[in-house]
Amino acid sequence: MKVINFMGQRKLAMLFSLLLLVVSIGSLATRQLDWGLDFTGGTLVEVHYSASVSLTQIRSTLESRGFAGATVVSFGSDQDVMIRLPQGYTDKQGDELLGILQETYVATEPNGTVELRRSEFVGPQVGDELREQGGLAMLLALGLVTLYVAFRFQLKFALGSVAALAHDVIITLGFFSVTGMEFDLTVLAALMAVIGYSLNDTIVVFDRIRENFLKIRRAEPSEVLNISITETLDRTLVTSGTTLLVVIALALFGGEMIFGFAITLIVGITIGTYSSIYVASAAALMMGVTKEDLMLPVKEGAEQEDLTP
């Protein structure tokens, strides 16, 4: 087996990660996130038309009738329309909106119908609570991950895994900030899934590193890491590749409702696969992990017991 010198490229990888982090943090500080209805509050209405309808015409109609700032998109088909009204509108105005849609559609299509599929109203207080609780959930997940890896492996590995998770989360959030895509509860759920996926990938690599540290006794730490990552590379690529095929299919054919969820997983899985090699492992190497860090402590009197006939 040819061993790939991953750790030999770690400085270049660190510069690349640093660039992504600077862009992400800069965008989050200046542009922030485009919070969805779940976090900002507002009204969401989903309707089904009996025939194809022009989204441009719906937008102009709503704007002329006083619904400024409404977001109109199609999902599933060109007959299904989702309308989001920003904070400031009430659930009663959602009912008024449906009446306007029916009135204008019947004027052009006498036999046409507009069917209400869903109507939701989220108050601003609920949106603020969801935003706060979502942030706390993410911090709690990172804290529990730190404890788990510290108990299972060693503190240097735990710090490396948390560095990789923070790296993945910040860059994924930065992607949404730079692109201006809407950040809602489905995206937050996908982000939590990315944390679990990235951690699983990192633990597989760390397991092999621990085994090889105890098995290959005279090799340098960087060499042990290169061997371990190379041995797990096939598994990593197959797992990530098959998962990406599924989420790419979801992004292309799943419709507007789960598009953000699928995009989050695509970005997160890609970055997570990279970080398990060049962030988690490289961070552990930079902190000076050695074979001695992974040796079990010897109990007092153990040597004397071994010498007893």
Secondary structure in CASP SS format (residue, H / E / C, confidence):
PFRMAT SS
TARGET T0000
AUTHOR 0000-0000-0000
METHOD secondary structure of the structure
MODEL  1
M C 1.00
K C 1.00
V C 1.00
I C 1.00
N C 1.00
F C 1.00
M H 1.00
G H 1.00
Q H 1.00
R H 1.00
K H 1.00
L H 1.00
A H 1.00
M H 1.00
L H 1.00
F H 1.00
S H 1.00
L H 1.00
L H 1.00
L H 1.00
L H 1.00
V H 1.00
V H 1.00
S H 1.00
I H 1.00
G H 1.00
S H 1.00
L H 1.00
A H 1.00
T H 1.00
R C 1.00
Q C 1.00
L C 1.00
D E 1.00
W E 1.00
G C 1.00
L H 1.00
D H 1.00
F H 1.00
T H 1.00
G C 1.00
G E 1.00
T E 1.00
L E 1.00
V E 1.00
E E 1.00
V E 1.00
H E 1.00
Y E 1.00
S C 1.00
A C 1.00
S C 1.00
V C 1.00
S C 1.00
L H 1.00
T H 1.00
Q H 1.00
I H 1.00
R H 1.00
S H 1.00
T H 1.00
L H 1.00
E H 1.00
S H 1.00
R C 1.00
G C 1.00
F C 1.00
A C 1.00
G C 1.00
A C 1.00
T E 1.00
V E 1.00
V E 1.00
S E 1.00
F C 1.00
G C 1.00
S C 1.00
D C 1.00
Q C 1.00
D E 1.00
V E 1.00
M E 1.00
I E 1.00
R E 1.00
L E 1.00
P C 1.00
Q C 1.00
G C 1.00
Y C 1.00
T C 1.00
D H 1.00
K H 1.00
Q H 1.00
G H 1.00
D H 1.00
E H 1.00
L H 1.00
L H 1.00
G H 1.00
I H 1.00
L H 1.00
Q H 1.00
E H 1.00
T H 1.00
Y H 1.00
V H 1.00
A H 1.00
T H 1.00
E C 1.00
P C 1.00
N C 1.00
G C 1.00
T C 1.00
V E 1.00
E E 1.00
L E 1.00
R E 1.00
R E 1.00
S E 1.00
E E 1.00
F E 1.00
V E 1.00
G C 1.00
P H 1.00
Q H 1.00
V H 1.00
G H 1.00
D H 1.00
E H 1.00
L H 1.00
R H 1.00
E H 1.00
Q H 1.00
G H 1.00
G H 1.00
L H 1.00
A H 1.00
M H 1.00
L H 1.00
L H 1.00
A H 1.00
L H 1.00
G H 1.00
L H 1.00
V H 1.00
T H 1.00
L H 1.00
Y H 1.00
V H 1.00
A H 1.00
F H 1.00
R H 1.00
F C 1.00
Q C 1.00
L H 1.00
K H 1.00
F H 1.00
A H 1.00
L H 1.00
G H 1.00
S H 1.00
V H 1.00
A H 1.00
A H 1.00
L H 1.00
A H 1.00
H H 1.00
D H 1.00
V H 1.00
I H 1.00
I H 1.00
T H 1.00
L H 1.00
G H 1.00
F H 1.00
F H 1.00
S H 1.00
V H 1.00
T H 1.00
G C 1.00
M C 1.00
E E 1.00
F E 1.00
D C 1.00
L H 1.00
T H 1.00
V H 1.00
L H 1.00
A H 1.00
A H 1.00
L H 1.00
M H 1.00
A H 1.00
V H 1.00
I H 1.00
G H 1.00
Y H 1.00
S H 1.00
L H 1.00
N H 1.00
D H 1.00
T H 1.00
I H 1.00
V H 1.00
V H 1.00
F H 1.00
D H 1.00
R H 1.00
I H 1.00
R H 1.00
E H 1.00
N H 1.00
F H 1.00
L H 1.00
K H 1.00
I C 1.00
R C 1.00
R C 1.00
A C 1.00
E C 1.00
P H 1.00
S H 1.00
E H 1.00
V H 1.00
L H 1.00
N H 1.00
I H 1.00
S H 1.00
I H 1.00
T H 1.00
E H 1.00
T H 1.00
L H 1.00
D H 1.00
R H 1.00
T H 1.00
L H 1.00
V H 1.00
T H 1.00
S H 1.00
G H 1.00
T H 1.00
T H 1.00
L H 1.00
L H 1.00
V H 1.00
V H 1.00
I H 1.00
A H 1.00
L H 1.00
A H 1.00
L H 1.00
F H 1.00
G C 1.00
G C 1.00
E H 1.00
M H 1.00
I H 1.00
F H 1.00
G H 1.00
F H 1.00
A H 1.00
I H 1.00
T H 1.00
L H 1.00
I H 1.00
V H 1.00
G H 1.00
I H 1.00
T H 1.00
I H 1.00
G H 1.00
T H 1.00
Y H 1.00
S H 1.00
S H 1.00
I H 1.00
Y H 1.00
V H 1.00
A H 1.00
S H 1.00
A H 1.00
A H 1.00
A H 1.00
L H 1.00
M H 1.00
M C 1.00
G C 1.00
V C 1.00
T C 1.00
K H 1.00
E H 1.00
D H 1.00
L H 1.00
M C 1.00
L C 1.00
P C 1.00
V C 1.00
K C 1.00
E C 1.00
G C 1.00
A H 1.00
E H 1.00
Q H 1.00
E H 1.00
D H 1.00
L H 1.00
T C 1.00
P C 1.00
END
